[in-house]
Amino acid sequence: MFYEERIIDGVLLCRSAPFGPWRRAITQHTDAVNELLKLTQEQRMTVFSKFCTHCGDANPRCRCWDDE
């Protein structure tokens, strides 16, 4: 099964065939991606600073890498 997502002209699109037509993505994360695209780079950095860069946990100081 083939599935690809891409941001084109500021909108999350997808296709289900390698050379198939692009269409608006309708997935669980589509709304979140499209809302993030509306933010400036500074606003995105502020949002992402609230999450761990390694595991995505909502605690930016999580200890996920302490095991290594």
C-alpha positions as a printed Julia matrix, in Angstrom:
68×3 Matrix{Float64}:
  0.0    0.0    0.0
  1.34   3.42  -0.96
  0.63   6.62   0.97
  2.49   9.91   0.78
  1.87  13.3    2.37
  3.35  16.58   1.28
  2.8   20.24   2.04
  2.06  22.06  -1.21
  1.21  25.77  -1.25
  0.79  25.71   2.54
 -1.73  22.85   2.61
 -1.22  19.24   3.66
 -1.99  17.02   0.67
 -1.76  13.27   0.15
 -1.9   10.65  -2.56
 -2.35   6.89  -2.49
 -0.58   6.0   -5.73
  3.02   6.89  -6.68
  1.91   9.0   -9.62
 -1.67   9.62  -8.5
 -3.31  13.0   -8.08
 -2.73  15.04  -4.93
 -5.79  15.65  -2.75
 -6.42  17.34   0.58
 -5.33  15.05   3.39
 -8.03  13.95   5.82
 -6.22  12.23   8.66
 -6.12  12.53  12.43
 -3.25  15.01  12.32
 -4.34  17.11   9.33
 -5.9   19.89  11.4
 -2.83  20.15  13.63
 -0.45  20.32  10.65
 -2.53  22.95   8.85
 -2.77  25.08  12.01
  1.0   24.88  12.54
  1.53  26.02   8.95
 -0.36  29.23   9.75
  2.13  30.15  12.5
  5.27  32.18  12.0
  8.64  30.48  12.56
  8.95  32.18  15.97
  5.49  31.01  17.01
  6.3   27.44  15.9
  9.51  27.47  17.95
  7.52  28.58  21.0
  5.02  25.75  20.51
  7.69  23.1   19.94
  9.68  24.25  22.98
  6.85  22.86  25.11
  7.64  19.29  23.99
 10.64  16.97  24.38
 12.69  17.04  21.17
 13.44  13.32  21.45
 10.17  11.61  22.31
  7.51  14.31  21.84
  6.32  14.12  25.45
  4.46  17.19  26.71
  7.15  17.63  29.38
 10.11  19.36  27.68
 12.34  18.19  30.55
 11.43  14.52  30.3
 14.17  12.05  31.08
 13.83   9.84  28.01
 17.53  10.07  27.14
 18.83   9.55  30.67
 19.12   5.82  30.0
 21.94   6.28  27.51
